[in-house]
Amino acid sequence: MSETPDSAVQPAAAPAAEKAGTPQAAAAVDPHAAATVRAYVERHRAAFLDDLADWLRIPSVSAQPEHADDVRRSAEWLSAALTKTGFPVVEVWETAGAPAVFAEWPSDEPDAPSVLVYGHHDVQPAAREDGWHTEPFEPTVVDGRMYARGAADDKGQVFFHTLGVRAHLAATGRTAPAVTLKLLIEGEEESGSAHFRELVEARADRLAADAVVVSDTGMWSEDTPTVCTGMRGVADCEIELHGPDQDIHSGSFGGAVPNPATVAGRIVAALHDADERVAIPGFYDGVTELGPAERELIAELPFDEAAWLRTARSHGTLGEAGYSTLERVWARPTAEVNGIGGGYQGPGGKTIVPASAQLKLSFRLVAGQDPAHIERVVRDWLAGLVPAGIRHAVTFGAPTRPCLTPLDHPALRSVARAMSTAFDGAKVRYTREGGSGPAADLQDVLAAPVLFLGVSVPSDGWHAPNEKVELDLLLKGVEASAHLWEDLAVSLRRPASHR
């Protein structure tokens, strides 16, 4: 690790307040502070990247049991790095699976808000024979990019907070962050976060925060800085349909007994209406609708649908009527058939009524939807579709709740300002994530808004061969982190009457 802030850096003047009239006005970044942060980051760039490369050499693949010791070694490495950064409290938290790392740096100000940073230190599997041009666990820098598994997802984006907090101290002259800063870096995200919610519930008192910052996301593109405002949730189920006790002759019995494969087809056909809306009664109960302002912001993004289709390996778009492709992916709930089977699948024909059929369905959920409610309405809907003579069973997996931070939330504006400052005053736009993740558990258990701060770009190749991170963008992440804490200290501070 590189050293803590050096005495050669002079503290910046106190930041000025934003113009009156903005909701819960927050601190604007002083130009001298921005220059101080950038100079500090540049001075420590080489040591920072050397340290990151050292961490990336640890193959912390949580999905592969043979790497369990490496995942633990990764947690211990990060624990030591955070201690050297200056965090006075650093602990490795055990779970029934892989260990997580917790750190806390209390602010010197007793009324300062608390902010929890979330990320993960485990990575996806990787091997040279998968198509890597270099060894995946030997970081290689080429043309300003660092190639290694975990460079972008998520070690690089976790690690930028270490240099970020030191630059924050250097620019403000503080000896502790402007907020009480906490980190929770889990070790099982790439294998499903199986024990994450249990950990958060058990440690909720230690993790209590006024806001959560998730650094496990990205930006729209290299020249379009963005801040994510939310992620969809997900619920999934498997449906078993049983008819006759064995396959039976379709000539002797077909047309006179119910066919489970036919019922499976009817369930799939009934899943959507003619406008591609989910046709399950009650499915849209509570959905937070897209407002005109956010629809305008989404429409402003430089979206190339043809290029998006090429990435999807698809030959056309289809979805809920009245919404654009991005709106469908980010802000609308969906129902998908993930798998369907039943009956004879071998060569030639076999004239039977099959004994059974199976369906696998998943539902992406948006803000306002409750996974428990979705499970109830799906079960009720199926009960009305399955005819007498067909026995059915429905098994739901563990759901993930959706999360969304309103565009006018003061803390979200703090993140956007920090990003804009790091990107030399560029306009910062807003996006959402179509996928799902454990951030919603933090929002649910801690009752705190979830904010996203990430600088990865689509070309970084998460989960793919030749994963990389753009080094200049990674350092922009460091700068954004450095600017964020002072701003959040103001935007999250509660009025004295509410303390």
C-alpha positions as CSV (number, residue, x, y, z in Angstrom):
1,M,0.0,0.0,0.0
2,S,1.1,3.6,-0.6
3,E,1.4,5.9,2.3
4,T,-1.4,7.9,4.0
5,P,-1.8,11.6,3.0
6,D,1.5,13.5,3.0
7,S,2.1,16.8,4.7
8,A,3.2,18.5,1.4
9,V,-0.5,18.8,0.3
10,Q,-2.1,21.9,1.7
11,P,-5.8,21.8,2.7
12,A,-8.3,23.6,0.4
13,A,-10.5,26.4,1.5
14,A,-13.9,25.4,3.0
15,P,-16.4,24.6,0.2
16,A,-19.0,27.1,-0.6
17,A,-22.7,26.3,-0.4
18,E,-24.9,25.8,-3.4
19,K,-27.3,28.5,-4.4
20,A,-30.4,28.8,-2.2
21,G,-33.6,27.1,-3.3
22,T,-32.1,23.7,-4.0
23,P,-33.6,20.9,-1.9
24,Q,-31.4,20.5,1.3
25,A,-28.5,22.4,-0.3
26,A,-25.2,20.6,-0.3
27,A,-21.6,21.7,-0.7
28,A,-20.2,22.6,-4.1
29,V,-16.7,21.6,-4.8
30,D,-14.1,24.4,-4.5
31,P,-11.9,24.5,-7.7
32,H,-8.8,24.5,-5.5
33,A,-10.0,21.3,-3.8
34,A,-10.6,19.7,-7.1
35,A,-7.1,20.5,-8.2
36,T,-5.7,19.3,-4.9
37,V,-7.5,16.0,-5.2
38,R,-6.3,15.5,-8.8
39,A,-2.7,16.3,-8.0
40,Y,-2.7,14.0,-5.0
41,V,-4.2,11.2,-7.1
42,E,-1.6,11.6,-9.8
43,R,1.2,11.6,-7.3
44,H,0.0,8.3,-5.8
45,R,-1.1,6.7,-9.1
46,A,1.8,4.3,-9.6
47,A,1.7,3.0,-6.1
48,F,-2.1,2.6,-6.2
49,L,-2.0,0.6,-9.4
50,D,0.9,-1.6,-8.1
51,D,-1.2,-2.4,-5.0
52,L,-4.3,-3.2,-7.1
53,A,-2.2,-5.5,-9.3
54,D,-1.0,-7.3,-6.2
55,W,-4.6,-7.9,-5.1
56,L,-5.7,-9.0,-8.5
57,R,-3.1,-11.8,-8.5
58,I,-5.1,-13.6,-5.9
59,P,-7.6,-15.9,-7.7
60,S,-10.5,-15.4,-5.3
61,V,-13.0,-17.5,-7.3
62,S,-15.9,-18.1,-4.8
63,A,-17.8,-20.5,-7.1
64,Q,-14.9,-23.0,-7.1
65,P,-14.3,-24.9,-3.8
66,E,-10.6,-25.4,-4.7
67,H,-10.2,-21.6,-4.4
68,A,-11.7,-21.3,-0.9
69,D,-8.3,-20.5,0.5
70,D,-7.7,-17.9,-2.1
71,V,-10.9,-16.1,-1.3
72,R,-9.9,-16.0,2.4
73,R,-6.4,-14.8,1.3
74,S,-8.1,-12.0,-0.6
75,A,-10.2,-11.0,2.4
76,E,-7.0,-10.9,4.5
77,W,-5.1,-8.9,1.9
78,L,-7.9,-6.3,1.8
79,S,-8.1,-6.2,5.6
80,A,-4.4,-5.3,5.7
81,A,-4.7,-2.8,2.9
82,L,-7.6,-1.0,4.7
83,T,-5.7,-0.9,7.9
84,K,-2.7,0.7,6.1
85,T,-5.1,3.2,4.5
86,G,-6.0,4.5,7.9
87,F,-9.3,2.7,8.9
88,P,-9.1,2.3,12.7
89,V,-11.6,-0.6,12.6
90,V,-11.0,-3.4,10.2
91,E,-12.5,-6.9,10.7
92,V,-12.9,-10.1,8.7
93,W,-16.5,-11.3,9.1
94,E,-17.1,-15.0,8.9
95,T,-20.2,-16.4,7.1
96,A,-21.3,-20.0,6.5
97,G,-19.5,-19.5,3.1
98,A,-16.8,-17.1,2.2
99,P,-15.6,-14.3,4.5
100,A,-16.5,-10.6,4.1
101,V,-14.5,-7.6,5.2
102,F,-15.9,-4.8,7.3
103,A,-14.1,-1.5,8.0
104,E,-15.1,1.7,9.8
105,W,-13.6,5.2,10.0
106,P,-15.6,7.4,12.4
107,S,-15.8,11.1,11.5
108,D,-14.5,13.6,14.0
109,E,-17.8,15.4,13.9
110,P,-20.3,13.8,16.3
111,D,-23.4,14.7,14.2
112,A,-21.8,13.5,10.9
113,P,-24.0,11.0,8.9
114,S,-22.8,7.5,8.2
115,V,-22.2,6.1,4.8
116,L,-21.7,2.4,4.0
117,V,-19.8,1.4,0.8
118,Y,-20.6,-2.0,-0.6
119,G,-18.6,-4.1,-3.1
120,H,-17.2,-7.7,-3.4
121,H,-13.7,-9.2,-3.4
122,D,-14.6,-12.5,-5.1
123,V,-14.3,-12.9,-8.9
124,Q,-15.6,-15.1,-11.7
125,P,-13.7,-18.2,-12.8
126,A,-11.0,-17.5,-15.5
127,A,-8.5,-19.6,-17.4
128,R,-6.1,-18.8,-20.3
129,E,-7.8,-21.5,-22.4
130,D,-11.1,-19.6,-22.2
131,G,-9.8,-17.1,-24.7
132,W,-7.6,-14.8,-22.6
133,H,-4.8,-13.1,-24.4
134,T,-2.8,-12.9,-21.1
135,E,-2.8,-14.8,-17.9
136,P,-6.1,-13.8,-16.1
137,F,-4.5,-13.6,-12.7
138,E,-1.3,-11.8,-13.8
139,P,-2.3,-8.2,-14.4
140,T,-1.1,-6.8,-17.7
141,V,-1.2,-3.1,-18.7
142,V,-1.6,-2.4,-22.4
143,D,-2.5,0.9,-24.0
144,G,-3.8,2.4,-20.7
145,R,-5.8,-0.7,-19.8
146,M,-5.2,-3.2,-17.1
147,Y,-6.2,-6.7,-18.0
148,A,-7.0,-9.1,-15.2
149,R,-10.0,-11.0,-13.7
150,G,-11.5,-8.6,-11.2
151,A,-10.0,-5.5,-12.6
152,A,-13.4,-3.9,-13.2
153,D,-15.7,-6.4,-11.4
154,D,-15.1,-5.6,-8.6
155,K,-11.7,-5.3,-7.1
156,G,-10.7,-2.2,-9.1
157,Q,-13.9,-0.3,-8.1
158,V,-13.6,-1.4,-4.5
159,F,-10.0,-0.3,-4.3
160,F,-10.5,3.2,-5.7
161,H,-12.1,4.1,-2.4
162,T,-8.8,3.6,-0.5
163,L,-6.9,6.3,-2.5
164,G,-10.2,8.3,-2.7
165,V,-10.5,8.7,1.1
166,R,-6.8,9.7,1.4
167,A,-7.2,12.3,-1.3
168,H,-10.4,13.6,0.5
169,L,-8.3,14.0,3.7
170,A,-5.5,15.8,1.8
171,A,-7.9,18.2,0.1
172,T,-9.9,19.1,3.2
173,G,-7.2,19.0,5.8
174,R,-9.2,16.6,7.9
175,T,-7.8,13.8,10.0
176,A,-10.9,11.7,9.5
177,P,-13.6,11.6,6.8
178,A,-16.4,14.1,6.7
179,V,-18.8,11.2,7.2
180,T,-18.5,8.1,9.3
181,L,-17.3,5.8,6.5
182,K,-18.0,2.1,6.6
183,L,-17.1,-0.6,4.1
184,L,-18.7,-4.0,3.6
185,I,-16.9,-6.1,1.0
186,E,-18.5,-9.5,0.6
187,G,-16.9,-12.7,-0.7
188,E,-19.8,-14.5,-2.4
189,E,-21.3,-12.1,-4.9
190,E,-20.1,-14.1,-7.9
191,S,-21.7,-17.3,-6.5
192,G,-25.1,-15.9,-5.6
193,S,-24.5,-14.0,-2.3
194,A,-26.0,-17.0,-0.6
195,H,-25.3,-15.8,3.0
196,F,-25.3,-12.1,2.4
197,R,-28.7,-11.1,3.7
198,E,-28.2,-13.3,6.8
199,L,-24.9,-11.4,7.4
200,V,-26.6,-8.0,7.0
201,E,-29.4,-8.9,9.3
202,A,-27.1,-10.3,11.9
203,R,-24.8,-7.2,11.8
204,A,-27.4,-4.5,11.1
205,D,-26.4,-2.5,14.1
206,R,-22.8,-2.3,13.0
207,L,-23.8,-1.6,9.4
208,A,-26.4,1.1,10.2
209,A,-26.0,4.0,7.7
210,D,-27.8,7.0,6.4
211,A,-26.9,5.9,2.8
212,V,-25.3,3.0,1.0
213,V,-22.9,3.5,-1.9
214,V,-22.6,0.6,-4.2
215,S,-19.4,0.4,-6.3
216,D,-20.2,-2.6,-8.4
217,T,-21.7,-0.9,-11.4
218,G,-20.6,1.2,-14.4
219,M,-21.2,4.1,-16.7
220,W,-22.9,4.3,-20.1
221,S,-19.6,4.9,-22.0
222,E,-16.2,6.5,-21.7
223,D,-17.5,9.9,-22.8
224,T,-20.9,9.7,-21.1
225,P,-20.6,9.6,-17.3
226,T,-23.7,8.3,-15.7
227,V,-25.0,7.4,-12.3
228,C,-27.2,4.4,-11.8
229,T,-30.4,5.0,-9.8
230,G,-31.7,1.5,-9.2
231,M,-31.8,-2.2,-10.0
232,R,-34.7,-4.6,-10.7
233,G,-35.5,-7.4,-8.3
234,V,-36.2,-11.0,-9.4
235,A,-38.4,-13.9,-8.4
236,D,-38.2,-17.3,-10.2
237,C,-40.1,-20.5,-10.0
238,E,-40.2,-24.0,-11.3
239,I,-43.5,-25.6,-12.3
240,E,-44.0,-29.3,-12.3
241,L,-47.1,-30.7,-14.2
242,H,-48.1,-34.3,-13.8
243,G,-50.9,-36.1,-15.8
244,P,-51.1,-39.8,-16.3
245,D,-48.9,-42.0,-14.1
246,Q,-46.8,-42.9,-17.2
247,D,-46.6,-42.1,-20.8
248,I,-49.7,-43.5,-22.5
249,H,-50.8,-44.2,-26.1
250,S,-52.1,-41.1,-27.8
251,G,-54.4,-43.1,-30.1
252,S,-56.1,-44.9,-27.2
253,F,-56.2,-42.0,-24.8
254,G,-55.4,-38.7,-26.6
255,G,-58.2,-36.2,-26.6
256,A,-59.9,-37.9,-23.7
257,V,-57.4,-37.2,-20.8
258,P,-55.5,-34.0,-20.0
259,N,-52.0,-33.6,-21.5
260,P,-49.5,-31.9,-19.2
261,A,-47.4,-30.7,-22.2
262,T,-50.4,-29.1,-23.7
263,V,-51.1,-27.4,-20.3
264,A,-47.5,-26.1,-20.2
265,G,-48.0,-24.6,-23.6
266,R,-51.3,-22.9,-22.5
267,I,-49.6,-21.5,-19.4
268,V,-46.8,-20.0,-21.6
269,A,-49.4,-18.6,-24.0
270,A,-51.4,-17.0,-21.2
271,L,-48.3,-15.3,-19.7
272,H,-48.6,-12.1,-21.8
273,D,-51.4,-10.3,-23.6
274,A,-51.4,-8.9,-27.1
275,D,-49.5,-5.8,-25.9
276,E,-46.8,-8.0,-24.3
277,R,-47.9,-7.0,-20.8
278,V,-47.8,-9.6,-18.2
279,A,-51.3,-11.0,-18.0
280,I,-51.2,-12.3,-14.4
281,P,-53.9,-10.5,-12.4
282,G,-52.3,-8.3,-9.7
283,F,-48.8,-8.5,-11.2
284,Y,-48.5,-4.7,-11.6
285,D,-49.9,-3.9,-8.1
286,G,-47.7,-1.2,-6.6
287,V,-45.4,-0.6,-9.6
288,T,-43.6,2.8,-9.4
289,E,-44.3,4.2,-12.9
290,L,-41.8,6.1,-14.9
291,G,-42.3,9.8,-14.7
292,P,-42.0,12.2,-17.7
293,A,-38.7,13.7,-16.4
294,E,-37.0,10.3,-16.2
295,R,-38.3,9.2,-19.6
296,E,-36.8,12.3,-21.1
297,L,-33.5,11.6,-19.4
298,I,-33.5,8.1,-20.7
299,A,-34.4,9.3,-24.2
300,E,-31.4,11.7,-24.1
301,L,-28.9,8.8,-23.9
302,P,-27.0,8.0,-27.1
303,F,-28.6,4.6,-27.5
304,D,-27.8,2.6,-30.7
305,E,-30.5,-0.1,-30.8
306,A,-28.8,-1.9,-33.8
307,A,-25.6,-2.2,-31.9
308,W,-27.5,-3.3,-28.8
309,L,-29.2,-6.0,-30.8
310,R,-25.8,-7.2,-32.1
311,T,-24.6,-7.5,-28.5
312,A,-27.8,-9.4,-27.6
313,R,-27.3,-11.7,-30.6
314,S,-30.9,-11.1,-31.4
315,H,-32.7,-10.2,-34.6
316,G,-35.4,-7.9,-33.4
317,T,-36.9,-6.2,-30.4
318,L,-40.2,-7.1,-28.6
319,G,-41.7,-6.0,-25.4
320,E,-44.4,-4.1,-23.5
321,A,-46.2,-1.6,-25.8
322,G,-45.7,2.0,-25.1
323,Y,-42.1,1.8,-23.8
324,S,-38.7,2.1,-25.4
325,T,-36.2,-0.7,-25.3
326,L,-34.2,1.0,-22.5
327,E,-37.4,1.6,-20.5
328,R,-38.4,-2.0,-20.8
329,V,-35.0,-3.3,-19.7
330,W,-34.5,-0.8,-16.8
331,A,-37.9,0.2,-15.4
332,R,-40.6,-2.2,-16.3
333,P,-41.4,-5.6,-14.8
334,T,-41.1,-8.7,-17.0
335,A,-42.0,-12.4,-17.1
336,E,-39.7,-14.7,-19.0
337,V,-39.9,-18.4,-19.9
338,N,-36.4,-19.7,-19.0
339,G,-37.1,-23.3,-19.9
340,I,-39.9,-25.7,-21.0
341,G,-39.8,-29.4,-21.4
342,G,-42.0,-32.5,-21.4
343,G,-42.7,-35.6,-23.5
344,Y,-40.6,-37.3,-26.1
345,Q,-37.5,-35.4,-27.3
346,G,-35.7,-38.2,-29.3
347,P,-35.4,-38.7,-33.0
348,G,-38.5,-39.6,-35.0
349,G,-42.0,-39.6,-33.5
350,K,-43.5,-41.2,-30.5
351,T,-47.3,-40.9,-30.2
352,I,-47.9,-40.5,-26.5
353,V,-49.6,-38.4,-24.0
354,P,-46.6,-37.6,-21.7
355,A,-46.8,-38.2,-18.0
356,S,-45.2,-34.8,-17.1
357,A,-44.0,-31.4,-18.2
358,Q,-41.9,-28.7,-16.6
359,L,-41.6,-24.9,-16.9
360,K,-39.1,-22.5,-15.5
361,L,-40.2,-18.9,-15.2
362,S,-38.5,-15.7,-13.9
363,F,-40.0,-12.3,-13.1
364,R,-37.9,-9.1,-13.0
365,L,-39.5,-6.7,-10.6
366,V,-39.3,-2.9,-10.2
367,A,-39.7,-0.5,-7.4
368,G,-43.0,-0.9,-5.6
369,Q,-43.4,-4.6,-6.3
370,D,-43.2,-7.1,-3.4
371,P,-41.8,-10.6,-4.2
372,A,-44.1,-12.2,-1.7
373,H,-47.1,-10.7,-3.5
374,I,-45.8,-11.8,-6.8
375,E,-45.5,-15.4,-5.5
376,R,-49.1,-15.3,-4.3
377,V,-50.5,-14.0,-7.6
378,V,-48.5,-16.4,-9.7
379,R,-49.8,-19.3,-7.6
380,D,-53.4,-18.1,-7.8
381,W,-53.1,-17.6,-11.6
382,L,-51.7,-21.1,-12.1
383,A,-54.4,-22.7,-10.0
384,G,-57.0,-21.1,-12.3
385,L,-55.2,-22.4,-15.5
386,V,-54.5,-26.0,-14.5
387,P,-57.4,-28.3,-15.4
388,A,-58.7,-31.2,-13.3
389,G,-56.6,-34.3,-13.8
390,I,-53.3,-32.4,-13.8
391,R,-51.4,-32.2,-10.5
392,H,-49.0,-29.3,-10.3
393,A,-46.4,-28.1,-7.9
394,V,-44.7,-24.7,-7.8
395,T,-41.3,-24.0,-6.2
396,F,-40.0,-20.5,-5.8
397,G,-36.3,-19.6,-5.3
398,A,-35.0,-17.0,-2.9
399,P,-36.1,-13.6,-4.3
400,T,-34.2,-10.4,-4.7
401,R,-36.0,-7.1,-4.0
402,P,-35.8,-4.2,-6.4
403,C,-34.2,-0.9,-5.3
404,L,-34.6,2.6,-6.6
405,T,-33.5,6.0,-5.4
406,P,-35.7,9.0,-6.6
407,L,-34.0,11.4,-8.9
408,D,-34.6,14.3,-6.5
409,H,-33.0,12.6,-3.5
410,P,-30.3,14.9,-2.1
411,A,-27.8,12.1,-1.7
412,L,-28.2,11.1,-5.4
413,R,-27.4,14.7,-6.4
414,S,-24.2,14.4,-4.3
415,V,-23.1,11.4,-6.3
416,A,-23.8,13.2,-9.5
417,R,-21.9,16.3,-8.4
418,A,-18.9,14.2,-7.3
419,M,-18.9,12.4,-10.7
420,S,-19.2,15.7,-12.6
421,T,-16.3,17.2,-10.8
422,A,-14.2,14.2,-11.5
423,F,-15.1,14.5,-15.2
424,D,-14.2,18.2,-15.4
425,G,-17.8,19.5,-15.1
426,A,-19.3,17.1,-17.6
427,K,-23.1,16.6,-17.5
428,V,-23.9,13.4,-15.6
429,R,-26.9,11.5,-16.8
430,Y,-28.9,8.8,-15.0
431,T,-29.4,5.2,-15.8
432,R,-30.8,2.1,-14.2
433,E,-29.6,-1.6,-14.2
434,G,-31.9,-4.2,-15.7
435,G,-30.3,-7.0,-13.6
436,S,-30.6,-7.7,-9.9
437,G,-28.1,-7.8,-7.0
438,P,-27.7,-7.8,-3.3
439,A,-27.9,-4.0,-3.0
440,A,-31.6,-4.4,-2.5
441,D,-30.9,-6.4,0.7
442,L,-29.0,-3.4,2.1
443,Q,-31.8,-1.0,1.3
444,D,-34.4,-3.4,2.7
445,V,-32.6,-4.3,6.0
446,L,-30.9,-1.0,6.7
447,A,-33.8,1.2,5.5
448,A,-31.3,3.5,3.7
449,P,-31.2,4.9,0.2
450,V,-28.9,3.0,-2.2
451,L,-26.6,5.0,-4.4
452,F,-24.3,3.7,-7.2
453,L,-20.8,5.0,-7.9
454,G,-19.0,3.1,-10.7
455,V,-16.7,4.0,-13.6
456,S,-16.6,0.7,-15.5
457,V,-17.7,0.7,-19.1
458,P,-19.4,-2.0,-21.2
459,S,-16.2,-2.8,-23.1
460,D,-14.6,-3.9,-19.8
461,G,-16.0,-7.4,-20.3
462,W,-17.3,-8.4,-16.9
463,H,-17.4,-12.2,-16.6
464,A,-15.8,-12.6,-20.0
465,P,-12.3,-13.4,-21.2
466,N,-9.9,-10.4,-21.3
467,E,-11.7,-8.4,-18.6
468,K,-10.0,-5.0,-18.2
469,V,-10.3,-1.6,-16.6
470,E,-9.6,1.7,-18.3
471,L,-6.9,3.2,-16.0
472,D,-7.8,6.8,-16.6
473,L,-11.5,6.1,-15.8
474,L,-10.4,4.2,-12.7
475,L,-8.6,7.3,-11.5
476,K,-11.7,9.3,-12.2
477,G,-13.5,6.9,-9.8
478,V,-10.8,7.8,-7.2
479,E,-11.5,11.5,-7.7
480,A,-15.3,11.0,-7.5
481,S,-14.9,9.1,-4.2
482,A,-12.6,11.8,-2.8
483,H,-15.2,14.5,-3.6
484,L,-18.3,12.5,-2.4
485,W,-17.8,12.4,1.3
486,E,-17.7,16.2,2.0
487,D,-20.9,16.6,-0.2
488,L,-22.7,13.7,1.5
489,A,-21.8,15.1,4.9
490,V,-24.0,18.1,4.1
491,S,-26.8,16.5,2.0
492,L,-27.4,13.7,4.5
493,R,-27.1,15.7,7.7
494,R,-30.5,15.7,9.5
495,P,-31.9,18.9,11.0
496,A,-31.0,19.3,14.7
497,S,-34.6,18.6,15.7
498,H,-34.4,15.1,14.2
499,R,-31.1,14.0,15.7
